[in-house]
Amino acid sequence: MKLSEMNKEQLQKFKNDAQAQYDSFKAQGLKLDMSRGKPCKAQLDMSMPILDVFDSSSDLTDRDGVDVRNYGFLTGITEAKELFADILGIKPSMVIVGGNSSLNLMYDAVARAYTFGVYGGSKPWCQNEKVKFLCPVPGYDRHFGVTQTFGIEMINVPMGPEGPDMDMVEKLVQSDPLIKGIWCVPMYSNPDGYTYSDETVRRFAALKPAADDFRIFWDNAYCIHHLKKDHDSLLNIFDEAAKYGNEDMIYEFASTSKITFPGAGVAVICASENNIKFTEKLLAMQNISYDKVNQLRHVRYFGNADGLRKYMDKHMAILAPKFDLVVDTLARELGDLGILTWNVPKGGYFVSVYTPEGCAKEVVRLCKEAGVVLTGAGATYPYGNDPTDSNIRLSPSFPTLDDLAKALELFCISVKLAAANKLL
């Protein structure tokens, strides 16, 4: 029976039962963390052999005869470029291999544009009276944090199963030259788990911005992070953009952060050859070379792109049961009550849930007070402001299955309690 169909007496009893369950959980003194999409210990342990790829007798010369221990090769070794190019379906010449963090590469891309402008652009972004960015919501909090750091005004664009509202994107981009970019997680979006449809990708590729220095920040973080054998696929935006002469409009990012070690992976920025040359020139004043030893280590560990894809099946085997547990628990505990909706992703790291309006912060507070830390309510919106206070990002990857089951039980009780209190 839906909560909204209960009379006051039934609702009060429902609330009292939920309160008793909540108090019981609170007395257990739980200390569980589901606040970030971190790989769990089993995933990290799986990658330990990568540390044994080299020993004191290893040949640390790459295919081009470069000793990777030394300076040079600012944009990365050829083998690493080829590995990522194969995964992303682009040319190796379009790849710069950086350090461990794609977020760092994104931040630097914004900083360069803000300070120096972009290839083919008229002037540095900082010389505009104002700079604006489109932000599909709900979205990735760290994206929003980057643009907020530079004082860039963020404009919400609603997300749906096909991707961002492209009617709105096209209208805004074509009419306002102060809009300089848009954040996108095109495959298994953070947090909804949506993959942009072919039509959405084509419309992005065909955009006609009023600003000649507009850039699409295509954060393809989960391009091979599948949870199902019948996984999603994503149309190649560079192939589509080439049909309109728009290749310079796109920056694509990816990394091995959730594949090997988040603190010691390899990240890339991919772009048109014009953008790569422009970026390399500025990078040369910032860096002499990234960690080529780590680049070569990853290449030799995986062998090639097919080896990397097969490796991700092991991640799927660890993560899929956790996501199944989330979906099964929500359906069992809350499915008939009409107080929570959620998405069932085929990949990525999150399950996005929607409480009744005005309840998300209360659910997060209740969980925290009983020992389970969730991502803060509002984090999936610019400035931390969810206008309906309803979205919560669940991150099932890090806890063990047993701990996850406990955390989900508390979460469901908290949703029941918050919703009942709201109705009462």
C-alpha positions in Angstrom: 0.0 0.0 0.0 1.3 3.4 -0.9 2.0 5.8 2.0 0.0 8.5 0.2 -3.1 6.2 0.4 -2.8 5.6 4.2 -5.1 7.4 6.6 -3.6 9.3 9.5 -3.9 6.3 12.0 -2.2 3.9 9.5 0.5 6.5 8.8 1.2 7.1 12.4 1.6 3.3 13.1 3.9 3.1 10.0 6.0 5.9 11.3 6.2 4.4 14.8 7.4 1.1 13.4 10.0 2.8 11.3 11.2 4.8 14.3 11.6 1.7 16.4 13.6 0.0 13.7 15.7 3.2 13.3 16.4 3.4 17.0 17.5 -0.3 17.0 19.9 0.4 14.2 21.3 3.5 15.9 22.1 1.5 19.0 24.3 -0.8 17.0 27.0 1.9 16.6 27.6 1.3 12.9 30.4 3.1 11.1 30.0 2.5 7.4 30.9 4.8 4.5 29.0 5.0 1.1 29.9 8.6 0.3 32.2 8.1 -2.7 32.5 5.7 -5.6 35.7 4.1 -4.5 37.0 0.7 -5.5 36.8 -1.9 -2.7 39.7 -3.8 -1.2 39.0 -6.8 -3.5 39.4 -4.6 -6.6 42.6 -3.0 -5.3 44.0 -6.4 -4.3 43.3 -7.7 -7.8 45.6 -5.0 -9.2 48.6 -5.8 -7.0 50.5 -7.8 -9.6 51.0 -4.6 -11.6 53.5 -3.6 -9.0 55.6 -6.6 -10.0 55.8 -5.9 -13.7 59.2 -4.3 -13.2 62.2 -5.4 -11.1 65.8 -4.2 -11.0 66.6 -6.1 -14.2 63.7 -4.9 -16.2 64.2 -3.2 -19.6 62.5 0.2 -19.1 62.9 1.2 -22.7 59.7 1.7 -24.7 59.1 0.7 -28.3 60.6 4.0 -29.5 63.8 3.4 -27.7 63.0 5.9 -24.9 64.3 5.2 -21.4 61.0 6.0 -19.5 62.9 6.7 -16.3 64.3 9.9 -17.8 62.9 13.3 -18.9 61.1 13.8 -22.2 58.0 12.7 -24.1 55.7 15.2 -22.5 52.6 13.9 -24.2 53.2 10.3 -23.2 54.7 7.1 -24.7 53.4 5.7 -27.9 52.2 2.4 -26.5 50.1 4.2 -23.8 48.6 6.5 -26.5 47.7 3.5 -28.6 46.1 1.6 -25.7 43.7 4.5 -24.9 43.1 5.3 -28.5 41.9 1.8 -29.1 39.6 1.9 -26.1 38.1 5.3 -27.1 38.1 4.7 -30.9 40.3 7.6 -31.9 43.8 8.2 -33.3 46.9 8.0 -31.0 47.8 11.5 -32.2 44.7 12.8 -30.5 45.9 11.6 -27.0 47.9 13.2 -24.3 48.8 10.8 -21.5 49.0 12.5 -18.2 49.4 11.6 -14.5 47.0 9.6 -12.4 44.0 12.0 -12.3 41.6 12.9 -15.1 40.0 15.5 -12.8 43.4 17.2 -12.7 43.5 17.2 -16.5 40.0 18.7 -16.6 40.9 21.4 -14.1 44.0 22.3 -16.1 41.9 22.4 -19.3 39.6 24.9 -17.7 42.5 26.9 -16.2 44.3 27.1 -19.6 41.1 28.3 -21.3 40.5 30.8 -18.5 44.0 32.2 -18.6 45.1 31.7 -22.2 42.0 30.9 -24.2 41.5 27.9 -26.5 42.6 27.0 -30.0 40.7 29.2 -32.4 39.2 31.3 -29.7 39.1 35.0 -29.6 40.5 35.7 -26.1 41.1 34.2 -22.7 37.9 33.3 -20.9 38.9 35.6 -18.0 38.6 38.6 -20.2 34.9 38.1 -20.7 32.4 40.1 -18.5 31.2 36.7 -17.4 31.7 33.0 -18.2 28.9 30.4 -18.1 28.8 26.6 -18.2 26.0 24.2 -18.8 25.7 21.5 -16.1 23.5 18.5 -16.7 21.8 17.6 -13.4 22.0 15.6 -11.4 25.7 15.4 -12.2 29.2 15.0 -10.8 30.0 17.3 -7.9 33.6 17.6 -8.7 32.9 19.0 -12.1 30.8 21.7 -10.5 33.5 22.3 -8.0 36.0 23.0 -10.8 33.9 25.7 -12.5 32.8 27.2 -9.2 36.5 27.6 -8.3 36.9 29.9 -11.3 33.8 31.9 -10.5 32.0 30.5 -13.6 28.2 30.7 -13.5 26.6 27.3 -13.8 23.3 26.7 -15.5 21.3 23.6 -14.8 20.2 21.4 -17.7 17.8 18.5 -16.8 19.0 14.9 -17.5 16.9 12.1 -18.9 17.4 8.6 -20.0 18.6 9.9 -23.5 21.0 12.4 -21.9 20.8 16.1 -21.3 17.7 18.1 -22.6 19.2 18.8 -26.0 16.5 21.3 -27.0 17.6 23.4 -24.0 21.3 22.8 -24.7 21.0 23.9 -28.4 18.9 26.9 -27.5 21.2 28.2 -24.8 24.5 27.5 -26.7 23.2 29.2 -29.9 21.9 32.3 -28.2 24.5 33.1 -25.5 28.2 33.7 -26.4 29.1 33.8 -22.7 28.4 30.1 -22.5 31.8 28.5 -23.0 31.3 24.9 -22.1 29.3 22.0 -20.9 30.2 19.1 -18.5 29.2 15.6 -19.8 29.6 12.1 -18.4 28.2 10.5 -21.6 28.4 6.8 -20.6 26.8 5.6 -17.3 26.4 9.2 -16.2 27.2 10.2 -12.6 24.9 9.6 -10.8 21.9 8.4 -12.9 23.8 5.8 -14.9 22.4 6.9 -18.2 24.2 6.5 -21.5 23.7 9.2 -24.1 21.6 8.0 -27.0 23.0 8.1 -30.6 20.7 11.0 -31.3 22.0 13.0 -28.3 25.6 12.4 -29.4 24.8 13.5 -32.9 23.2 16.7 -31.7 26.2 17.5 -29.5 28.5 16.9 -32.5 26.4 19.3 -34.6 26.1 22.2 -32.1 26.5 25.7 -33.5 27.6 27.7 -30.5 27.5 31.5 -30.4 30.9 31.4 -28.8 33.8 30.4 -31.0 35.6 29.1 -28.0 32.9 26.8 -26.7 34.1 23.4 -25.5 32.4 20.1 -24.7 34.1 18.5 -21.7 33.4 14.8 -22.5 34.3 12.9 -19.3 34.2 9.3 -20.5 35.1 8.0 -17.1 33.1 4.8 -17.2 33.6 3.8 -20.9 34.5 0.2 -20.0 33.0 -0.1 -16.5 30.1 -2.4 -17.3 27.9 -4.2 -14.9 26.0 -6.4 -17.4 27.1 -8.5 -20.3 24.4 -6.8 -22.4 26.1 -3.4 -21.7 25.4 0.0 -23.2 27.4 1.4 -26.1 28.3 5.0 -26.9 28.5 6.6 -30.3 31.9 8.1 -31.1 31.5 11.9 -30.8 34.7 12.6 -32.7 33.5 10.6 -35.7 30.2 12.5 -35.6 31.8 15.9 -35.1 34.0 15.4 -38.1 30.9 15.4 -40.3 30.3 19.1 -39.3 33.9 20.3 -39.0 33.5 20.5 -35.2 36.3 18.3 -34.0 38.0 21.3 -32.2 34.9 21.7 -30.0 35.6 18.5 -27.9 37.9 17.6 -25.0 37.5 13.9 -24.0 38.9 12.5 -20.7 39.4 9.0 -19.4 41.6 7.2 -16.8 42.5 3.9 -15.1 41.7 5.4 -11.7 39.0 2.8 -10.9 40.7 0.1 -13.0 44.1 -0.3 -11.2 44.8 2.2 -8.3 42.9 5.5 -8.0 46.0 7.2 -6.6 48.4 5.7 -9.1 46.6 5.2 -12.4 47.0 6.8 -15.8 44.7 9.5 -17.2 44.3 11.1 -20.7 42.9 14.1 -22.4 42.0 13.5 -26.0 41.2 16.2 -28.6 41.6 17.2 -32.2 45.2 17.6 -33.4 44.8 21.4 -33.4 43.8 21.3 -29.7 46.6 18.8 -28.9 49.3 21.1 -30.4 47.9 24.1 -28.7 47.7 22.3 -25.3 51.2 20.8 -25.7 52.7 24.2 -26.2 51.3 25.4 -22.9 52.0 22.2 -21.1 55.7 22.5 -22.0 56.0 25.5 -19.6 54.3 23.5 -16.8 55.9 20.1 -17.1 58.7 18.2 -18.7 57.1 14.8 -18.6 54.5 12.8 -16.7 55.2 9.4 -15.1 56.3 7.4 -18.1 57.3 4.5 -15.9 53.7 4.1 -14.8 52.5 4.4 -18.3 54.8 1.6 -19.5 53.8 -0.5 -16.4 50.2 -0.3 -17.3 50.8 -1.1 -21.0 52.9 -4.2 -20.2 50.4 -5.3 -17.5 47.3 -5.2 -19.8 49.2 -6.0 -23.1 46.6 -4.3 -25.2 43.0 -2.9 -25.2 41.5 -6.4 -25.4 43.5 -7.4 -22.4 42.2 -4.4 -20.6 38.6 -5.2 -21.6 39.0 -8.8 -20.3 40.4 -7.4 -17.1 37.2 -5.4 -16.6 35.2 -8.6 -16.5 36.9 -9.3 -13.1 35.7 -5.9 -11.9 32.2 -6.7 -13.1 32.2 -10.0 -11.1 33.0 -8.1 -7.9 30.7 -5.1 -8.5 27.6 -6.6 -10.1 26.4 -8.5 -7.0 26.6 -5.2 -5.0 24.5 -3.3 -7.5 22.0 -6.2 -7.7 21.8 -6.1 -3.9 20.9 -2.4 -4.0 18.2 -2.8 -6.6 16.7 -5.9 -5.0 16.7 -4.3 -1.5 15.0 -1.1 -2.7 12.4 -3.1 -4.6 11.7 -5.4 -1.6 11.6 -2.7 1.1 10.2 0.3 -0.8 8.8 -0.9 -4.1 5.1 -0.8 -3.1 5.2 2.3 -0.9 5.5 5.0 -3.6 8.2 6.9 -1.7 11.3 6.2 -3.7 12.2 5.9 -7.4 15.6 4.7 -8.6 17.6 3.9 -11.8 19.0 0.5 -12.7 22.3 1.2 -14.4 24.2 -1.2 -16.7 27.5 0.2 -15.7 29.3 2.9 -13.8 29.6 3.3 -10.0 26.3 4.7 -8.7 22.6 4.2 -8.2 20.6 7.4 -8.3 17.5 7.5 -6.1 14.8 10.1 -5.7 12.9 10.6 -2.4 9.7 12.6 -2.1 10.3 16.3 -2.5 12.0 17.8 0.6 13.2 14.6 2.1 16.7 13.9 0.7 18.6 16.0 3.3 16.6 14.4 6.1 17.4 10.8 4.8 21.1 11.6 4.6 21.0 13.1 8.2 19.2 10.1 9.6 21.6 7.7 8.0 24.6 9.6 9.3 23.3 9.8 12.8 22.9 6.0 12.8 26.4 5.4 11.4 26.1 5.3 7.6 27.7 8.2 5.7 26.1 8.9 2.2 27.0 11.5 -0.4 25.6 14.8 0.8 22.1 15.7 -0.4 22.5 18.4 -3.0 26.0 17.4 -4.0 24.8 16.3 -7.5 23.7 19.9 -8.3 25.7 23.1 -8.8 26.3 25.1 -5.6 25.0 22.0 -3.6 21.5 23.2 -4.3 19.0 20.5 -5.3 15.9 22.6 -6.0 13.6 19.7 -5.0 15.8 18.2 -2.3 15.1 14.7 -3.6 18.2 13.2 -5.3 20.6 11.0 -3.4 23.6 9.3 -5.0 24.2 5.8 -3.6 27.8 4.4 -3.9 27.8 0.6 -3.4 31.3 -0.2 -4.6 33.4 0.2 -1.4 31.6 -1.7 1.4 31.6 -5.5 1.6 28.4 -7.2 0.7 27.5 -7.7 4.4 28.2 -4.1 5.3 26.3 -3.0 2.2 23.3 -5.0 3.2 23.3 -3.3 6.7 23.7 0.1 5.1 20.8 -0.5 2.7 18.6 -1.7 5.5 19.2 1.5 7.4 18.8 3.6 4.3 15.4 2.1 3.6 14.3 2.6 7.2 15.4 6.3 7.0 13.5 6.8 3.7 10.4 5.4 5.4 10.8 7.5 8.5 11.5 10.7 6.5 8.6 10.2 4.1 6.1 9.4 6.9 7.2 12.5 8.9 6.8 14.6 5.7 3.2 13.3 5.1 2.3 13.6 8.8 
